[in-house]
Amino acid sequence: MIGHPERLRTDHPELALLIHMDGQGTPAQKHATWRAVRAARPAGVPLGWKNFYDEDNPTFTPARTMAKRPRPVMVFYQ
């Protein structure tokens, strides 16, 4: 949850910045969260994705996860 995204500074060369999407629920709910996060992110900032073993119904497979566009650069499982 980024408050005031317009204030987010992405010009720190010593940091690897990533926006992490961790929506949970049905595939439709996860896709809706992905669209919202993707639309709000600063230009050029890569995205990460989280799959939940217990909260997602069903949990995305690795192939389905990597089919997202833009492709997540980091994938988390919890």
PyMOL CGO cylinders between C-alpha atoms (Angstrom):
from pymol import cmd
from pymol.cgo import CYLINDER

trace = [
    CYLINDER, 0.00, 0.00, 0.00, 1.74, 3.09, -1.25, 0.3, 1, 1, 1, 1, 1, 1,
    CYLINDER, 1.74, 3.09, -1.25, 0.37, 6.31, 0.13, 0.3, 1, 1, 1, 1, 1, 1,
    CYLINDER, 0.37, 6.31, 0.13, 0.92, 9.33, -2.11, 0.3, 1, 1, 1, 1, 1, 1,
    CYLINDER, 0.92, 9.33, -2.11, 2.35, 7.42, -5.09, 0.3, 1, 1, 1, 1, 1, 1,
    CYLINDER, 2.35, 7.42, -5.09, 3.20, 10.74, -6.75, 0.3, 1, 1, 1, 1, 1, 1,
    CYLINDER, 3.20, 10.74, -6.75, 5.85, 11.20, -4.05, 0.3, 1, 1, 1, 1, 1, 1,
    CYLINDER, 5.85, 11.20, -4.05, 7.49, 7.83, -4.68, 0.3, 1, 1, 1, 1, 1, 1,
    CYLINDER, 7.49, 7.83, -4.68, 11.08, 8.42, -5.74, 0.3, 1, 1, 1, 1, 1, 1,
    CYLINDER, 11.08, 8.42, -5.74, 12.48, 5.93, -8.21, 0.3, 1, 1, 1, 1, 1, 1,
    CYLINDER, 12.48, 5.93, -8.21, 15.82, 7.67, -8.76, 0.3, 1, 1, 1, 1, 1, 1,
    CYLINDER, 15.82, 7.67, -8.76, 17.91, 5.74, -6.21, 0.3, 1, 1, 1, 1, 1, 1,
    CYLINDER, 17.91, 5.74, -6.21, 20.44, 3.78, -8.31, 0.3, 1, 1, 1, 1, 1, 1,
    CYLINDER, 20.44, 3.78, -8.31, 21.58, 1.82, -5.24, 0.3, 1, 1, 1, 1, 1, 1,
    CYLINDER, 21.58, 1.82, -5.24, 18.08, 0.34, -4.74, 0.3, 1, 1, 1, 1, 1, 1,
    CYLINDER, 18.08, 0.34, -4.74, 16.22, -2.28, -6.76, 0.3, 1, 1, 1, 1, 1, 1,
    CYLINDER, 16.22, -2.28, -6.76, 12.64, -1.03, -6.66, 0.3, 1, 1, 1, 1, 1, 1,
    CYLINDER, 12.64, -1.03, -6.66, 9.77, -3.47, -7.18, 0.3, 1, 1, 1, 1, 1, 1,
    CYLINDER, 9.77, -3.47, -7.18, 6.01, -3.10, -6.77, 0.3, 1, 1, 1, 1, 1, 1,
    CYLINDER, 6.01, -3.10, -6.77, 4.74, -6.30, -5.17, 0.3, 1, 1, 1, 1, 1, 1,
    CYLINDER, 4.74, -6.30, -5.17, 1.15, -7.38, -5.95, 0.3, 1, 1, 1, 1, 1, 1,
    CYLINDER, 1.15, -7.38, -5.95, -0.27, -9.66, -3.29, 0.3, 1, 1, 1, 1, 1, 1,
    CYLINDER, -0.27, -9.66, -3.29, -4.00, -9.72, -3.99, 0.3, 1, 1, 1, 1, 1, 1,
    CYLINDER, -4.00, -9.72, -3.99, -5.77, -12.89, -3.00, 0.3, 1, 1, 1, 1, 1, 1,
    CYLINDER, -5.77, -12.89, -3.00, -8.93, -14.75, -3.92, 0.3, 1, 1, 1, 1, 1, 1,
    CYLINDER, -8.93, -14.75, -3.92, -10.37, -15.97, -7.17, 0.3, 1, 1, 1, 1, 1, 1,
    CYLINDER, -10.37, -15.97, -7.17, -8.52, -15.52, -10.46, 0.3, 1, 1, 1, 1, 1, 1,
    CYLINDER, -8.52, -15.52, -10.46, -10.91, -12.68, -11.36, 0.3, 1, 1, 1, 1, 1, 1,
    CYLINDER, -10.91, -12.68, -11.36, -10.12, -10.89, -8.07, 0.3, 1, 1, 1, 1, 1, 1,
    CYLINDER, -10.12, -10.89, -8.07, -6.38, -11.35, -8.59, 0.3, 1, 1, 1, 1, 1, 1,
    CYLINDER, -6.38, -11.35, -8.59, -6.60, -10.08, -12.19, 0.3, 1, 1, 1, 1, 1, 1,
    CYLINDER, -6.60, -10.08, -12.19, -8.52, -6.99, -11.02, 0.3, 1, 1, 1, 1, 1, 1,
    CYLINDER, -8.52, -6.99, -11.02, -5.86, -6.24, -8.40, 0.3, 1, 1, 1, 1, 1, 1,
    CYLINDER, -5.86, -6.24, -8.40, -3.10, -6.77, -10.98, 0.3, 1, 1, 1, 1, 1, 1,
    CYLINDER, -3.10, -6.77, -10.98, -4.74, -4.30, -13.37, 0.3, 1, 1, 1, 1, 1, 1,
    CYLINDER, -4.74, -4.30, -13.37, -5.09, -1.69, -10.61, 0.3, 1, 1, 1, 1, 1, 1,
    CYLINDER, -5.09, -1.69, -10.61, -1.50, -2.09, -9.39, 0.3, 1, 1, 1, 1, 1, 1,
    CYLINDER, -1.50, -2.09, -9.39, -0.16, -2.07, -12.94, 0.3, 1, 1, 1, 1, 1, 1,
    CYLINDER, -0.16, -2.07, -12.94, -2.06, 1.10, -13.79, 0.3, 1, 1, 1, 1, 1, 1,
    CYLINDER, -2.06, 1.10, -13.79, -0.89, 2.95, -10.67, 0.3, 1, 1, 1, 1, 1, 1,
    CYLINDER, -0.89, 2.95, -10.67, 2.81, 2.03, -10.74, 0.3, 1, 1, 1, 1, 1, 1,
    CYLINDER, 2.81, 2.03, -10.74, 5.43, 4.59, -11.71, 0.3, 1, 1, 1, 1, 1, 1,
    CYLINDER, 5.43, 4.59, -11.71, 6.79, 4.21, -15.23, 0.3, 1, 1, 1, 1, 1, 1,
    CYLINDER, 6.79, 4.21, -15.23, 9.54, 1.65, -15.55, 0.3, 1, 1, 1, 1, 1, 1,
    CYLINDER, 9.54, 1.65, -15.55, 9.08, 0.04, -12.14, 0.3, 1, 1, 1, 1, 1, 1,
    CYLINDER, 9.08, 0.04, -12.14, 8.89, -3.76, -12.42, 0.3, 1, 1, 1, 1, 1, 1,
    CYLINDER, 8.89, -3.76, -12.42, 6.18, -5.84, -10.79, 0.3, 1, 1, 1, 1, 1, 1,
    CYLINDER, 6.18, -5.84, -10.79, 6.17, -8.84, -8.48, 0.3, 1, 1, 1, 1, 1, 1,
    CYLINDER, 6.17, -8.84, -8.48, 3.34, -11.32, -7.92, 0.3, 1, 1, 1, 1, 1, 1,
    CYLINDER, 3.34, -11.32, -7.92, 2.31, -13.38, -4.89, 0.3, 1, 1, 1, 1, 1, 1,
    CYLINDER, 2.31, -13.38, -4.89, 0.49, -16.71, -4.93, 0.3, 1, 1, 1, 1, 1, 1,
    CYLINDER, 0.49, -16.71, -4.93, -1.18, -17.91, -1.75, 0.3, 1, 1, 1, 1, 1, 1,
    CYLINDER, -1.18, -17.91, -1.75, -1.49, -21.64, -1.08, 0.3, 1, 1, 1, 1, 1, 1,
    CYLINDER, -1.49, -21.64, -1.08, -4.47, -21.27, 1.26, 0.3, 1, 1, 1, 1, 1, 1,
    CYLINDER, -4.47, -21.27, 1.26, -6.20, -18.00, 0.29, 0.3, 1, 1, 1, 1, 1, 1,
    CYLINDER, -6.20, -18.00, 0.29, -6.23, -18.29, -3.52, 0.3, 1, 1, 1, 1, 1, 1,
    CYLINDER, -6.23, -18.29, -3.52, -8.91, -20.39, -5.13, 0.3, 1, 1, 1, 1, 1, 1,
    CYLINDER, -8.91, -20.39, -5.13, -7.25, -21.95, -7.08, 0.3, 1, 1, 1, 1, 1, 1,
    CYLINDER, -7.25, -21.95, -7.08, -3.57, -21.18, -6.56, 0.3, 1, 1, 1, 1, 1, 1,
    CYLINDER, -3.57, -21.18, -6.56, -2.05, -20.08, -9.88, 0.3, 1, 1, 1, 1, 1, 1,
    CYLINDER, -2.05, -20.08, -9.88, 0.36, -22.52, -11.48, 0.3, 1, 1, 1, 1, 1, 1,
    CYLINDER, 0.36, -22.52, -11.48, 3.85, -21.26, -12.34, 0.3, 1, 1, 1, 1, 1, 1,
    CYLINDER, 3.85, -21.26, -12.34, 2.90, -21.22, -16.04, 0.3, 1, 1, 1, 1, 1, 1,
    CYLINDER, 2.90, -21.22, -16.04, -0.25, -19.17, -15.38, 0.3, 1, 1, 1, 1, 1, 1,
    CYLINDER, -0.25, -19.17, -15.38, 1.69, -16.79, -13.16, 0.3, 1, 1, 1, 1, 1, 1,
    CYLINDER, 1.69, -16.79, -13.16, 4.40, -16.21, -15.76, 0.3, 1, 1, 1, 1, 1, 1,
    CYLINDER, 4.40, -16.21, -15.76, 1.77, -15.62, -18.46, 0.3, 1, 1, 1, 1, 1, 1,
    CYLINDER, 1.77, -15.62, -18.46, 0.90, -12.29, -16.79, 0.3, 1, 1, 1, 1, 1, 1,
    CYLINDER, 0.90, -12.29, -16.79, 1.81, -9.19, -18.77, 0.3, 1, 1, 1, 1, 1, 1,
    CYLINDER, 1.81, -9.19, -18.77, 3.97, -7.52, -17.97, 0.3, 1, 1, 1, 1, 1, 1,
    CYLINDER, 3.97, -7.52, -17.97, 5.73, -10.63, -16.73, 0.3, 1, 1, 1, 1, 1, 1,
    CYLINDER, 5.73, -10.63, -16.73, 6.50, -10.44, -12.99, 0.3, 1, 1, 1, 1, 1, 1,
    CYLINDER, 6.50, -10.44, -12.99, 10.22, -10.22, -12.24, 0.3, 1, 1, 1, 1, 1, 1,
    CYLINDER, 10.22, -10.22, -12.24, 9.77, -11.84, -8.82, 0.3, 1, 1, 1, 1, 1, 1,
    CYLINDER, 9.77, -11.84, -8.82, 7.20, -14.42, -7.72, 0.3, 1, 1, 1, 1, 1, 1,
    CYLINDER, 7.20, -14.42, -7.72, 6.39, -15.18, -4.08, 0.3, 1, 1, 1, 1, 1, 1,
    CYLINDER, 6.39, -15.18, -4.08, 4.54, -18.16, -2.64, 0.3, 1, 1, 1, 1, 1, 1,
    CYLINDER, 4.54, -18.16, -2.64, 3.02, -17.99, 0.82, 0.3, 1, 1, 1, 1, 1, 1,
]
cmd.load_cgo(trace, "trace")
